[in-house]
Amino acid sequence: PSAAALTADEADEHSSIYSDINTYLQEQIAQFITGAKSMDEWDSFVEEIKSMGIDDCIAIKQAAVERYYDRTV
C-alpha cells in the first residue's frame, strides 16, 4: 500500500542499496528481452541481485507494510 511509509533510516538504507540494483536491473532486463543475453544466464543474474542486497530492500519494505497493517487492524 502507498500508505506504508518507510522511516527516515529505512528510506536512507533502501535508497543507498536500491539505486545500484535498479541501474543493474534496467541494463540486464533489457538485454534479456532483446536476446542479447541468454536465459541460461538468468540464475547468475538473480544471484548477482541477491549479492547486491535485494533481500535487504525487500525486508525494509516488508517492515513498512507490516507497520501499516498493524495500524489498520
Predicted model as a PDB file, atoms N, CA, C, CB and O in Angstrom, pLDDT in the B-factor column:
MODEL        1                                                                  
ATOM      1  N   PRO A   1       0.821  -1.211   0.000  1.00 77.00           N  
ATOM      2  CA  PRO A   1       0.000   0.000   0.000  1.00 77.00           C  
ATOM      3  C   PRO A   1       0.857   1.265   0.000  1.00 77.00           C  
ATOM      4  CB  PRO A   1      -0.930   0.004   1.210  1.00 77.00           C  
ATOM      5  O   PRO A   1       1.930   1.298   0.604  1.00 77.00           O  
ATOM      6  N   SER A   2       0.391   2.268  -0.659  1.00 79.00           N  
ATOM      7  CA  SER A   2       1.171   3.506  -0.736  1.00 79.00           C  
ATOM      8  C   SER A   2       1.296   4.193   0.621  1.00 79.00           C  
ATOM      9  CB  SER A   2       0.536   4.459  -1.734  1.00 79.00           C  
ATOM     10  O   SER A   2       2.205   5.001   0.814  1.00 79.00           O  
ATOM     11  N   ALA A   3       0.406   3.890   1.561  1.00 85.00           N  
ATOM     12  CA  ALA A   3       0.470   4.492   2.887  1.00 85.00           C  
ATOM     13  C   ALA A   3       1.476   3.786   3.799  1.00 85.00           C  
ATOM     14  CB  ALA A   3      -0.901   4.473   3.526  1.00 85.00           C  
ATOM     15  O   ALA A   3       1.675   4.207   4.938  1.00 85.00           O  
ATOM     16  N   ALA A   4       2.098   2.737   3.319  1.00 90.00           N  
ATOM     17  CA  ALA A   4       3.110   2.014   4.098  1.00 90.00           C  
ATOM     18  C   ALA A   4       4.430   2.765   3.956  1.00 90.00           C  
ATOM     19  CB  ALA A   4       3.251   0.515   3.619  1.00 90.00           C  
ATOM     20  O   ALA A   4       5.224   2.485   3.058  1.00 90.00           O  
ATOM     21  N   ALA A   5       4.650   3.711   4.846  1.00 93.00           N  
ATOM     22  CA  ALA A   5       5.806   4.605   4.741  1.00 93.00           C  
ATOM     23  C   ALA A   5       7.025   4.036   5.455  1.00 93.00           C  
ATOM     24  CB  ALA A   5       5.467   5.977   5.313  1.00 93.00           C  
ATOM     25  O   ALA A   5       6.925   3.392   6.500  1.00 93.00           O  
ATOM     26  N   LEU A   6       8.167   4.297   4.854  1.00 95.00           N  
ATOM     27  CA  LEU A   6       9.440   3.933   5.469  1.00 95.00           C  
ATOM     28  C   LEU A   6       9.827   4.984   6.492  1.00 95.00           C  
ATOM     29  CB  LEU A   6      10.548   3.778   4.403  1.00 95.00           C  
ATOM     30  O   LEU A   6       9.474   6.155   6.351  1.00 95.00           O  
ATOM     31  N   THR A   7      10.552   4.570   7.523  1.00 94.00           N  
ATOM     32  CA  THR A   7      11.131   5.550   8.441  1.00 94.00           C  
ATOM     33  C   THR A   7      12.266   6.256   7.704  1.00 94.00           C  
ATOM     34  CB  THR A   7      11.645   4.870   9.771  1.00 94.00           C  
ATOM     35  O   THR A   7      12.675   5.821   6.627  1.00 94.00           O  
ATOM     36  N   ALA A   8      12.768   7.332   8.277  1.00 95.00           N  
ATOM     37  CA  ALA A   8      13.870   8.063   7.646  1.00 95.00           C  
ATOM     38  C   ALA A   8      15.097   7.161   7.488  1.00 95.00           C  
ATOM     39  CB  ALA A   8      14.232   9.315   8.475  1.00 95.00           C  
ATOM     40  O   ALA A   8      15.741   7.165   6.440  1.00 95.00           O  
ATOM     41  N   ASP A   9      15.415   6.395   8.521  1.00 96.00           N  
ATOM     42  CA  ASP A   9      16.565   5.491   8.442  1.00 96.00           C  
ATOM     43  C   ASP A   9      16.350   4.411   7.386  1.00 96.00           C  
ATOM     44  CB  ASP A   9      16.827   4.844   9.806  1.00 96.00           C  
ATOM     45  O   ASP A   9      17.258   4.087   6.621  1.00 96.00           O  
ATOM     46  N   GLU A  10      15.138   3.857   7.353  1.00 96.00           N  
ATOM     47  CA  GLU A  10      14.833   2.832   6.346  1.00 96.00           C  
ATOM     48  C   GLU A  10      14.934   3.407   4.939  1.00 96.00           C  
ATOM     49  CB  GLU A  10      13.427   2.249   6.576  1.00 96.00           C  
ATOM     50  O   GLU A  10      15.480   2.770   4.038  1.00 96.00           O  
ATOM     51  N   ALA A  11      14.411   4.596   4.758  1.00 96.00           N  
ATOM     52  CA  ALA A  11      14.444   5.233   3.439  1.00 96.00           C  
ATOM     53  C   ALA A  11      15.881   5.454   2.978  1.00 96.00           C  
ATOM     54  CB  ALA A  11      13.687   6.571   3.468  1.00 96.00           C  
ATOM     55  O   ALA A  11      16.210   5.222   1.814  1.00 96.00           O  
ATOM     56  N   ASP A  12      16.731   5.903   3.890  1.00 97.00           N  
ATOM     57  CA  ASP A  12      18.142   6.114   3.545  1.00 97.00           C  
ATOM     58  C   ASP A  12      18.814   4.804   3.159  1.00 97.00           C  
ATOM     59  CB  ASP A  12      18.891   6.761   4.719  1.00 97.00           C  
ATOM     60  O   ASP A  12      19.520   4.726   2.154  1.00 97.00           O  
ATOM     61  N   GLU A  13      18.584   3.770   3.976  1.00 96.00           N  
ATOM     62  CA  GLU A  13      19.206   2.475   3.702  1.00 96.00           C  
ATOM     63  C   GLU A  13      18.695   1.891   2.396  1.00 96.00           C  
ATOM     64  CB  GLU A  13      18.944   1.501   4.851  1.00 96.00           C  
ATOM     65  O   GLU A  13      19.478   1.400   1.584  1.00 96.00           O  
ATOM     66  N   HIS A  14      17.387   1.941   2.192  1.00 96.00           N  
ATOM     67  CA  HIS A  14      16.788   1.397   0.978  1.00 96.00           C  
ATOM     68  C   HIS A  14      17.331   2.117  -0.257  1.00 96.00           C  
ATOM     69  CB  HIS A  14      15.253   1.513   1.036  1.00 96.00           C  
ATOM     70  O   HIS A  14      17.702   1.487  -1.247  1.00 96.00           O  
ATOM     71  N   SER A  15      17.369   3.422  -0.179  1.00 96.00           N  
ATOM     72  CA  SER A  15      17.854   4.226  -1.297  1.00 96.00           C  
ATOM     73  C   SER A  15      19.309   3.905  -1.631  1.00 96.00           C  
ATOM     74  CB  SER A  15      17.709   5.708  -0.979  1.00 96.00           C  
ATOM     75  O   SER A  15      19.666   3.778  -2.803  1.00 96.00           O  
ATOM     76  N   SER A  16      20.139   3.775  -0.613  1.00 96.00           N  
ATOM     77  CA  SER A  16      21.560   3.521  -0.859  1.00 96.00           C  
ATOM     78  C   SER A  16      21.782   2.139  -1.484  1.00 96.00           C  
ATOM     79  CB  SER A  16      22.353   3.638   0.450  1.00 96.00           C  
ATOM     80  O   SER A  16      22.693   1.962  -2.293  1.00 96.00           O  
ATOM     81  N   ILE A  17      20.966   1.181  -1.117  1.00 96.00           N  
ATOM     82  CA  ILE A  17      21.099  -0.162  -1.679  1.00 96.00           C  
ATOM     83  C   ILE A  17      20.458  -0.241  -3.057  1.00 96.00           C  
ATOM     84  CB  ILE A  17      20.468  -1.199  -0.746  1.00 96.00           C  
ATOM     85  O   ILE A  17      21.054  -0.756  -4.003  1.00 96.00           O  
ATOM     86  N   TYR A  18      19.239   0.274  -3.159  1.00 97.00           N  
ATOM     87  CA  TYR A  18      18.441   0.037  -4.359  1.00 97.00           C  
ATOM     88  C   TYR A  18      18.900   0.827  -5.580  1.00 97.00           C  
ATOM     89  CB  TYR A  18      17.019   0.362  -4.078  1.00 97.00           C  
ATOM     90  O   TYR A  18      18.639   0.400  -6.704  1.00 97.00           O  
ATOM     91  N   SER A  19      19.559   1.938  -5.404  1.00 96.00           N  
ATOM     92  CA  SER A  19      19.957   2.728  -6.569  1.00 96.00           C  
ATOM     93  C   SER A  19      20.871   1.933  -7.502  1.00 96.00           C  
ATOM     94  CB  SER A  19      20.659   4.011  -6.120  1.00 96.00           C  
ATOM     95  O   SER A  19      20.688   1.969  -8.719  1.00 96.00           O  
ATOM     96  N   ASP A  20      21.843   1.222  -6.954  1.00 96.00           N  
ATOM     97  CA  ASP A  20      22.728   0.393  -7.787  1.00 96.00           C  
ATOM     98  C   ASP A  20      21.983  -0.802  -8.375  1.00 96.00           C  
ATOM     99  CB  ASP A  20      23.929  -0.096  -6.966  1.00 96.00           C  
ATOM    100  O   ASP A  20      22.198  -1.178  -9.527  1.00 96.00           O  
ATOM    101  N   ILE A  21      21.107  -1.393  -7.568  1.00 97.00           N  
ATOM    102  CA  ILE A  21      20.337  -2.540  -8.048  1.00 97.00           C  
ATOM    103  C   ILE A  21      19.451  -2.120  -9.219  1.00 97.00           C  
ATOM    104  CB  ILE A  21      19.478  -3.141  -6.907  1.00 97.00           C  
ATOM    105  O   ILE A  21      19.370  -2.826 -10.225  1.00 97.00           O  
ATOM    106  N   ASN A  22      18.797  -0.988  -9.090  1.00 97.00           N  
ATOM    107  CA  ASN A  22      17.901  -0.526 -10.153  1.00 97.00           C  
ATOM    108  C   ASN A  22      18.655  -0.287 -11.457  1.00 97.00           C  
ATOM    109  CB  ASN A  22      17.188   0.754  -9.723  1.00 97.00           C  
ATOM    110  O   ASN A  22      18.171  -0.653 -12.528  1.00 97.00           O  
ATOM    111  N   THR A  23      19.818   0.315 -11.375  1.00 96.00           N  
ATOM    112  CA  THR A  23      20.630   0.529 -12.579  1.00 96.00           C  
ATOM    113  C   THR A  23      20.978  -0.809 -13.222  1.00 96.00           C  
ATOM    114  CB  THR A  23      21.921   1.313 -12.238  1.00 96.00           C  
ATOM    115  O   THR A  23      20.838  -0.976 -14.433  1.00 96.00           O  
ATOM    116  N   TYR A  24      21.428  -1.753 -12.413  1.00 97.00           N  
ATOM    117  CA  TYR A  24      21.781  -3.078 -12.909  1.00 97.00           C  
ATOM    118  C   TYR A  24      20.560  -3.766 -13.527  1.00 97.00           C  
ATOM    119  CB  TYR A  24      22.364  -3.939 -11.773  1.00 97.00           C  
ATOM    120  O   TYR A  24      20.657  -4.367 -14.597  1.00 97.00           O  
ATOM    121  N   LEU A  25      19.420  -3.676 -12.853  1.00 96.00           N  
ATOM    122  CA  LEU A  25      18.197  -4.285 -13.377  1.00 96.00           C  
ATOM    123  C   LEU A  25      17.846  -3.737 -14.749  1.00 96.00           C  
ATOM    124  CB  LEU A  25      17.039  -4.055 -12.418  1.00 96.00           C  
ATOM    125  O   LEU A  25      17.561  -4.498 -15.675  1.00 96.00           O  
ATOM    126  N   GLN A  26      17.866  -2.429 -14.878  1.00 96.00           N  
ATOM    127  CA  GLN A  26      17.497  -1.804 -16.150  1.00 96.00           C  
ATOM    128  C   GLN A  26      18.395  -2.286 -17.292  1.00 96.00           C  
ATOM    129  CB  GLN A  26      17.576  -0.277 -16.031  1.00 96.00           C  
ATOM    130  O   GLN A  26      17.919  -2.575 -18.390  1.00 96.00           O  
ATOM    131  N   GLU A  27      19.678  -2.366 -17.022  1.00 95.00           N  
ATOM    132  CA  GLU A  27      20.624  -2.809 -18.052  1.00 95.00           C  
ATOM    133  C   GLU A  27      20.415  -4.277 -18.414  1.00 95.00           C  
ATOM    134  CB  GLU A  27      22.062  -2.593 -17.577  1.00 95.00           C  
ATOM    135  O   GLU A  27      20.373  -4.635 -19.591  1.00 95.00           O  
ATOM    136  N   GLN A  28      20.286  -5.114 -17.403  1.00 97.00           N  
ATOM    137  CA  GLN A  28      20.222  -6.555 -17.634  1.00 97.00           C  
ATOM    138  C   GLN A  28      18.882  -7.008 -18.213  1.00 97.00           C  
ATOM    139  CB  GLN A  28      20.484  -7.286 -16.343  1.00 97.00           C  
ATOM    140  O   GLN A  28      18.852  -7.833 -19.126  1.00 97.00           O  
ATOM    141  N   ILE A  29      17.784  -6.481 -17.696  1.00 96.00           N  
ATOM    142  CA  ILE A  29      16.459  -6.877 -18.183  1.00 96.00           C  
ATOM    143  C   ILE A  29      16.329  -6.546 -19.663  1.00 96.00           C  
ATOM    144  CB  ILE A  29      15.341  -6.175 -17.373  1.00 96.00           C  
ATOM    145  O   ILE A  29      15.794  -7.342 -20.434  1.00 96.00           O  
ATOM    146  N   ALA A  30      16.809  -5.390 -20.057  1.00 95.00           N  
ATOM    147  CA  ALA A  30      16.753  -5.018 -21.481  1.00 95.00           C  
ATOM    148  C   ALA A  30      17.514  -6.036 -22.329  1.00 95.00           C  
ATOM    149  CB  ALA A  30      17.337  -3.598 -21.699  1.00 95.00           C  
ATOM    150  O   ALA A  30      17.071  -6.384 -23.423  1.00 95.00           O  
ATOM    151  N   GLN A  31      18.637  -6.507 -21.840  1.00 97.00           N  
ATOM    152  CA  GLN A  31      19.416  -7.486 -22.589  1.00 97.00           C  
ATOM    153  C   GLN A  31      18.710  -8.836 -22.666  1.00 97.00           C  
ATOM    154  CB  GLN A  31      20.784  -7.656 -21.956  1.00 97.00           C  
ATOM    155  O   GLN A  31      18.775  -9.512 -23.693  1.00 97.00           O  
ATOM    156  N   PHE A  32      18.042  -9.229 -21.596  1.00 96.00           N  
ATOM    157  CA  PHE A  32      17.270 -10.472 -21.634  1.00 96.00           C  
ATOM    158  C   PHE A  32      16.115 -10.356 -22.620  1.00 96.00           C  
ATOM    159  CB  PHE A  32      16.740 -10.824 -20.235  1.00 96.00           C  
ATOM    160  O   PHE A  32      15.844 -11.292 -23.373  1.00 96.00           O  
ATOM    161  N   ILE A  33      15.437  -9.222 -22.618  1.00 96.00           N  
ATOM    162  CA  ILE A  33      14.283  -9.016 -23.503  1.00 96.00           C  
ATOM    163  C   ILE A  33      14.703  -9.020 -24.970  1.00 96.00           C  
ATOM    164  CB  ILE A  33      13.578  -7.693 -23.165  1.00 96.00           C  
ATOM    165  O   ILE A  33      14.023  -9.613 -25.807  1.00 96.00           O  
ATOM    166  N   THR A  34      15.803  -8.372 -25.281  1.00 96.00           N  
ATOM    167  CA  THR A  34      16.243  -8.275 -26.676  1.00 96.00           C  
ATOM    168  C   THR A  34      16.986  -9.517 -27.159  1.00 96.00           C  
ATOM    169  CB  THR A  34      17.128  -7.068 -26.848  1.00 96.00           C  
ATOM    170  O   THR A  34      17.253  -9.658 -28.352  1.00 96.00           O  
ATOM    171  N   GLY A  35      17.316 -10.409 -26.240  1.00 96.00           N  
ATOM    172  CA  GLY A  35      18.040 -11.612 -26.617  1.00 96.00           C  
ATOM    173  C   GLY A  35      19.545 -11.445 -26.603  1.00 96.00           C  
ATOM    174  O   GLY A  35      20.276 -12.376 -26.939  1.00 96.00           O  
ATOM    175  N   ALA A  36      20.015 -10.269 -26.217  1.00 97.00           N  
ATOM    176  CA  ALA A  36      21.456 -10.051 -26.129  1.00 97.00           C  
ATOM    177  C   ALA A  36      22.073 -10.927 -25.040  1.00 97.00           C  
ATOM    178  CB  ALA A  36      21.757  -8.570 -25.853  1.00 97.00           C  
ATOM    179  O   ALA A  36      23.251 -11.278 -25.101  1.00 97.00           O  
ATOM    180  N   LYS A  37      21.258 -11.273 -24.046  1.00 96.00           N  
ATOM    181  CA  LYS A  37      21.676 -12.213 -23.001  1.00 96.00           C  
ATOM    182  C   LYS A  37      20.800 -13.437 -23.082  1.00 96.00           C  
ATOM    183  CB  LYS A  37      21.597 -11.570 -21.586  1.00 96.00           C  
ATOM    184  O   LYS A  37      19.586 -13.343 -23.263  1.00 96.00           O  
ATOM    185  N   SER A  38      21.423 -14.579 -22.948  1.00 97.00           N  
ATOM    186  CA  SER A  38      20.691 -15.844 -22.965  1.00 97.00           C  
ATOM    187  C   SER A  38      19.975 -16.066 -21.638  1.00 97.00           C  
ATOM    188  CB  SER A  38      21.644 -17.016 -23.259  1.00 97.00           C  
ATOM    189  O   SER A  38      20.463 -15.652 -20.586  1.00 97.00           O  
ATOM    190  N   MET A  39      18.823 -16.717 -21.690  1.00 96.00           N  
ATOM    191  CA  MET A  39      18.104 -17.053 -20.461  1.00 96.00           C  
ATOM    192  C   MET A  39      18.894 -18.052 -19.619  1.00 96.00           C  
ATOM    193  CB  MET A  39      16.718 -17.621 -20.792  1.00 96.00           C  
ATOM    194  O   MET A  39      18.584 -18.253 -18.445  1.00 96.00           O  
ATOM    195  N   ASP A  40      19.901 -18.673 -20.203  1.00 97.00           N  
ATOM    196  CA  ASP A  40      20.784 -19.547 -19.433  1.00 97.00           C  
ATOM    197  C   ASP A  40      21.545 -18.759 -18.361  1.00 97.00           C  
ATOM    198  CB  ASP A  40      21.774 -20.258 -20.368  1.00 97.00           C  
ATOM    199  O   ASP A  40      22.051 -19.339 -17.400  1.00 97.00           O  
ATOM    200  N   GLU A  41      21.621 -17.441 -18.532  1.00 97.00           N  
ATOM    201  CA  GLU A  41      22.326 -16.580 -17.584  1.00 97.00           C  
ATOM    202  C   GLU A  41      21.418 -16.037 -16.485  1.00 97.00           C  
ATOM    203  CB  GLU A  41      22.967 -15.432 -18.318  1.00 97.00           C  
ATOM    204  O   GLU A  41      21.872 -15.280 -15.627  1.00 97.00           O  
ATOM    205  N   TRP A  42      20.137 -16.416 -16.503  1.00 97.00           N  
ATOM    206  CA  TRP A  42      19.165 -15.885 -15.550  1.00 97.00           C  
ATOM    207  C   TRP A  42      19.555 -16.163 -14.102  1.00 97.00           C  
ATOM    208  CB  TRP A  42      17.800 -16.469 -15.828  1.00 97.00           C  
ATOM    209  O   TRP A  42      19.491 -15.269 -13.259  1.00 97.00           O  
ATOM    210  N   ASP A  43      19.958 -17.392 -13.813  1.00 97.00           N  
ATOM    211  CA  ASP A  43      20.299 -17.738 -12.433  1.00 97.00           C  
ATOM    212  C   ASP A  43      21.460 -16.895 -11.900  1.00 97.00           C  
ATOM    213  CB  ASP A  43      20.651 -19.218 -12.337  1.00 97.00           C  
ATOM    214  O   ASP A  43      21.451 -16.487 -10.739  1.00 97.00           O  
ATOM    215  N   SER A  44      22.438 -16.642 -12.735  1.00 98.00           N  
ATOM    216  CA  SER A  44      23.562 -15.811 -12.272  1.00 98.00           C  
ATOM    217  C   SER A  44      23.115 -14.355 -12.098  1.00 98.00           C  
ATOM    218  CB  SER A  44      24.751 -15.892 -13.274  1.00 98.00           C  
ATOM    219  O   SER A  44      23.612 -13.651 -11.220  1.00 98.00           O  
ATOM    220  N   PHE A  45      22.191 -13.918 -12.925  1.00 97.00           N  
ATOM    221  CA  PHE A  45      21.604 -12.581 -12.773  1.00 97.00           C  
ATOM    222  C   PHE A  45      20.903 -12.471 -11.410  1.00 97.00           C  
ATOM    223  CB  PHE A  45      20.597 -12.285 -13.934  1.00 97.00           C  
ATOM    224  O   PHE A  45      21.098 -11.494 -10.686  1.00 97.00           O  
ATOM    225  N   VAL A  46      20.099 -13.464 -11.069  1.00 97.00           N  
ATOM    226  CA  VAL A  46      19.389 -13.472  -9.791  1.00 97.00           C  
ATOM    227  C   VAL A  46      20.386 -13.486  -8.633  1.00 97.00           C  
ATOM    228  CB  VAL A  46      18.441 -14.691  -9.702  1.00 97.00           C  
ATOM    229  O   VAL A  46      20.203 -12.765  -7.652  1.00 97.00           O  
ATOM    230  N   GLU A  47      21.417 -14.283  -8.736  1.00 98.00           N  
ATOM    231  CA  GLU A  47      22.429 -14.333  -7.673  1.00 98.00           C  
ATOM    232  C   GLU A  47      23.139 -12.992  -7.516  1.00 98.00           C  
ATOM    233  CB  GLU A  47      23.455 -15.434  -7.965  1.00 98.00           C  
ATOM    234  O   GLU A  47      23.453 -12.580  -6.399  1.00 98.00           O  
ATOM    235  N   GLU A  48      23.390 -12.320  -8.618  1.00 98.00           N  
ATOM    236  CA  GLU A  48      24.038 -11.004  -8.544  1.00 98.00           C  
ATOM    237  C   GLU A  48      23.141  -9.998  -7.834  1.00 98.00           C  
ATOM    238  CB  GLU A  48      24.392 -10.492  -9.954  1.00 98.00           C  
ATOM    239  O   GLU A  48      23.613  -9.219  -7.006  1.00 98.00           O  
ATOM    240  N   ILE A  49      21.857 -10.011  -8.151  1.00 98.00           N  
ATOM    241  CA  ILE A  49      20.903  -9.112  -7.488  1.00 98.00           C  
ATOM    242  C   ILE A  49      20.875  -9.404  -5.985  1.00 98.00           C  
ATOM    243  CB  ILE A  49      19.476  -9.269  -8.100  1.00 98.00           C  
ATOM    244  O   ILE A  49      20.832  -8.485  -5.167  1.00 98.00           O  
ATOM    245  N   LYS A  50      20.899 -10.678  -5.636  1.00 98.00           N  
ATOM    246  CA  LYS A  50      20.911 -11.046  -4.214  1.00 98.00           C  
ATOM    247  C   LYS A  50      22.190 -10.560  -3.539  1.00 98.00           C  
ATOM    248  CB  LYS A  50      20.772 -12.572  -4.048  1.00 98.00           C  
ATOM    249  O   LYS A  50      22.150 -10.064  -2.413  1.00 98.00           O  
ATOM    250  N   SER A  51      23.317 -10.701  -4.219  1.00 98.00           N  
ATOM    251  CA  SER A  51      24.584 -10.265  -3.624  1.00 98.00           C  
ATOM    252  C   SER A  51      24.636  -8.744  -3.474  1.00 98.00           C  
ATOM    253  CB  SER A  51      25.766 -10.748  -4.479  1.00 98.00           C  
ATOM    254  O   SER A  51      25.393  -8.221  -2.656  1.00 98.00           O  
ATOM    255  N   MET A  52      23.838  -8.046  -4.257  1.00 98.00           N  
ATOM    256  CA  MET A  52      23.788  -6.584  -4.172  1.00 98.00           C  
ATOM    257  C   MET A  52      22.892  -6.105  -3.028  1.00 98.00           C  
ATOM    258  CB  MET A  52      23.293  -6.001  -5.492  1.00 98.00           C  
ATOM    259  O   MET A  52      22.917  -4.927  -2.674  1.00 98.00           O  
ATOM    260  N   GLY A  53      22.097  -7.019  -2.446  1.00 97.00           N  
ATOM    261  CA  GLY A  53      21.301  -6.652  -1.279  1.00 97.00           C  
ATOM    262  C   GLY A  53      19.802  -6.553  -1.493  1.00 97.00           C  
ATOM    263  O   GLY A  53      19.114  -5.904  -0.705  1.00 97.00           O  
ATOM    264  N   ILE A  54      19.274  -7.181  -2.544  1.00 98.00           N  
ATOM    265  CA  ILE A  54      17.833  -7.081  -2.792  1.00 98.00           C  
ATOM    266  C   ILE A  54      17.011  -7.637  -1.632  1.00 98.00           C  
ATOM    267  CB  ILE A  54      17.471  -7.816  -4.074  1.00 98.00           C  
ATOM    268  O   ILE A  54      15.922  -7.136  -1.351  1.00 98.00           O  
ATOM    269  N   ASP A  55      17.521  -8.669  -0.956  1.00 98.00           N  
ATOM    270  CA  ASP A  55      16.769  -9.222   0.177  1.00 98.00           C  
ATOM    271  C   ASP A  55      16.641  -8.200   1.306  1.00 98.00           C  
ATOM    272  CB  ASP A  55      17.449 -10.498   0.700  1.00 98.00           C  
ATOM    273  O   ASP A  55      15.627  -8.177   2.003  1.00 98.00           O  
ATOM    274  N   ASP A  56      17.649  -7.361   1.492  1.00 97.00           N  
ATOM    275  CA  ASP A  56      17.569  -6.298   2.494  1.00 97.00           C  
ATOM    276  C   ASP A  56      16.513  -5.261   2.094  1.00 97.00           C  
ATOM    277  CB  ASP A  56      18.949  -5.618   2.674  1.00 97.00           C  
ATOM    278  O   ASP A  56      15.764  -4.773   2.940  1.00 97.00           O  
ATOM    279  N   CYS A  57      16.460  -4.933   0.810  1.00 97.00           N  
ATOM    280  CA  CYS A  57      15.444  -3.993   0.324  1.00 97.00           C  
ATOM    281  C   CYS A  57      14.040  -4.547   0.556  1.00 97.00           C  
ATOM    282  CB  CYS A  57      15.656  -3.695  -1.175  1.00 97.00           C  
ATOM    283  O   CYS A  57      13.143  -3.821   0.987  1.00 97.00           O  
ATOM    284  N   ILE A  58      13.857  -5.814   0.273  1.00 97.00           N  
ATOM    285  CA  ILE A  58      12.557  -6.448   0.474  1.00 97.00           C  
ATOM    286  C   ILE A  58      12.183  -6.427   1.950  1.00 97.00           C  
ATOM    287  CB  ILE A  58      12.569  -7.894  -0.055  1.00 97.00           C  
ATOM    288  O   ILE A  58      11.038  -6.131   2.292  1.00 97.00           O  
ATOM    289  N   ALA A  59      13.126  -6.735   2.820  1.00 97.00           N  
ATOM    290  CA  ALA A  59      12.860  -6.742   4.261  1.00 97.00           C  
ATOM    291  C   ALA A  59      12.473  -5.353   4.762  1.00 97.00           C  
ATOM    292  CB  ALA A  59      14.085  -7.251   5.024  1.00 97.00           C  
ATOM    293  O   ALA A  59      11.596  -5.226   5.617  1.00 97.00           O  
ATOM    294  N   ILE A  60      13.110  -4.329   4.248  1.00 97.00           N  
ATOM    295  CA  ILE A  60      12.792  -2.959   4.647  1.00 97.00           C  
ATOM    296  C   ILE A  60      11.359  -2.614   4.248  1.00 97.00           C  
ATOM    297  CB  ILE A  60      13.784  -1.959   4.009  1.00 97.00           C  
ATOM    298  O   ILE A  60      10.597  -2.077   5.052  1.00 97.00           O  
ATOM    299  N   LYS A  61      11.000  -2.923   3.016  1.00 96.00           N  
ATOM    300  CA  LYS A  61       9.636  -2.661   2.543  1.00 96.00           C  
ATOM    301  C   LYS A  61       8.620  -3.495   3.318  1.00 96.00           C  
ATOM    302  CB  LYS A  61       9.522  -2.957   1.037  1.00 96.00           C  
ATOM    303  O   LYS A  61       7.539  -3.009   3.652  1.00 96.00           O  
ATOM    304  N   GLN A  62       8.962  -4.739   3.600  1.00 96.00           N  
ATOM    305  CA  GLN A  62       8.054  -5.618   4.345  1.00 96.00           C  
ATOM    306  C   GLN A  62       7.782  -5.067   5.735  1.00 96.00           C  
ATOM    307  CB  GLN A  62       8.636  -7.032   4.447  1.00 96.00           C  
ATOM    308  O   GLN A  62       6.650  -5.126   6.214  1.00 96.00           O  
ATOM    309  N   ALA A  63       8.801  -4.536   6.383  1.00 95.00           N  
ATOM    310  CA  ALA A  63       8.623  -3.948   7.708  1.00 95.00           C  
ATOM    311  C   ALA A  63       7.641  -2.783   7.653  1.00 95.00           C  
ATOM    312  CB  ALA A  63       9.972  -3.479   8.275  1.00 95.00           C  
ATOM    313  O   ALA A  63       6.804  -2.633   8.543  1.00 95.00           O  
ATOM    314  N   ALA A  64       7.739  -1.961   6.615  1.00 95.00           N  
ATOM    315  CA  ALA A  64       6.816  -0.831   6.464  1.00 95.00           C  
ATOM    316  C   ALA A  64       5.388  -1.324   6.243  1.00 95.00           C  
ATOM    317  CB  ALA A  64       7.252   0.071   5.292  1.00 95.00           C  
ATOM    318  O   ALA A  64       4.445  -0.762   6.801  1.00 95.00           O  
ATOM    319  N   VAL A  65       5.226  -2.357   5.444  1.00 95.00           N  
ATOM    320  CA  VAL A  65       3.891  -2.914   5.193  1.00 95.00           C  
ATOM    321  C   VAL A  65       3.305  -3.492   6.475  1.00 95.00           C  
ATOM    322  CB  VAL A  65       3.951  -4.001   4.098  1.00 95.00           C  
ATOM    323  O   VAL A  65       2.124  -3.295   6.760  1.00 95.00           O  
ATOM    324  N   GLU A  66       4.111  -4.194   7.238  1.00 94.00           N  
ATOM    325  CA  GLU A  66       3.621  -4.777   8.492  1.00 94.00           C  
ATOM    326  C   GLU A  66       3.201  -3.687   9.480  1.00 94.00           C  
ATOM    327  CB  GLU A  66       4.703  -5.673   9.123  1.00 94.00           C  
ATOM    328  O   GLU A  66       2.188  -3.829  10.163  1.00 94.00           O  
ATOM    329  N   ARG A  67       3.973  -2.603   9.559  1.00 93.00           N  
ATOM    330  CA  ARG A  67       3.574  -1.488  10.431  1.00 93.00           C  
ATOM    331  C   ARG A  67       2.245  -0.897   9.969  1.00 93.00           C  
ATOM    332  CB  ARG A  67       4.666  -0.392  10.449  1.00 93.00           C  
ATOM    333  O   ARG A  67       1.386  -0.562  10.785  1.00 93.00           O  
ATOM    334  N   TYR A  68       2.090  -0.774   8.668  1.00 93.00           N  
ATOM    335  CA  TYR A  68       0.840  -0.258   8.117  1.00 93.00           C  
ATOM    336  C   TYR A  68      -0.333  -1.152   8.503  1.00 93.00           C  
ATOM    337  CB  TYR A  68       0.936  -0.140   6.592  1.00 93.00           C  
ATOM    338  O   TYR A  68      -1.358  -0.664   8.978  1.00 93.00           O  
ATOM    339  N   TYR A  69      -0.184  -2.446   8.301  1.00 93.00           N  
ATOM    340  CA  TYR A  69      -1.271  -3.386   8.645  1.00 93.00           C  
ATOM    341  C   TYR A  69      -1.556  -3.380  10.142  1.00 93.00           C  
ATOM    342  CB  TYR A  69      -0.914  -4.813   8.191  1.00 93.00           C  
ATOM    343  O   TYR A  69      -2.711  -3.523  10.543  1.00 93.00           O  
ATOM    344  N   ASP A  70      -0.535  -3.218  10.972  1.00 91.00           N  
ATOM    345  CA  ASP A  70      -0.734  -3.157  12.419  1.00 91.00           C  
ATOM    346  C   ASP A  70      -1.586  -1.936  12.798  1.00 91.00           C  
ATOM    347  CB  ASP A  70       0.630  -3.109  13.146  1.00 91.00           C  
ATOM    348  O   ASP A  70      -2.374  -1.993  13.742  1.00 91.00           O  
ATOM    349  N   ARG A  71      -1.423  -0.846  12.063  1.00 88.00           N  
ATOM    350  CA  ARG A  71      -2.199   0.365  12.345  1.00 88.00           C  
ATOM    351  C   ARG A  71      -3.639   0.255  11.871  1.00 88.00           C  
ATOM    352  CB  ARG A  71      -1.545   1.563  11.695  1.00 88.00           C  
ATOM    353  O   ARG A  71      -4.529   0.883  12.445  1.00 88.00           O  
ATOM    354  N   THR A  72      -3.877  -0.533  10.832  1.00 83.00           N  
ATOM    355  CA  THR A  72      -5.213  -0.581  10.230  1.00 83.00           C  
ATOM    356  C   THR A  72      -6.096  -1.669  10.794  1.00 83.00           C  
ATOM    357  CB  THR A  72      -5.098  -0.769   8.762  1.00 83.00           C  
ATOM    358  O   THR A  72      -7.288  -1.714  10.489  1.00 83.00           O  
ATOM    359  N   VAL A  73      -5.538  -2.555  11.617  1.00 76.00           N  
ATOM    360  CA  VAL A  73      -6.348  -3.658  12.158  1.00 76.00           C  
ATOM    361  C   VAL A  73      -7.018  -3.270  13.436  1.00 76.00           C  
ATOM    362  CB  VAL A  73      -5.503  -4.886  12.388  1.00 76.00           C  
ATOM    363  O   VAL A  73      -7.737  -4.077  14.025  1.00 76.00           O  
TER     364      VAL A  73                                                      
ENDMDL                                                                          
END                                                                             
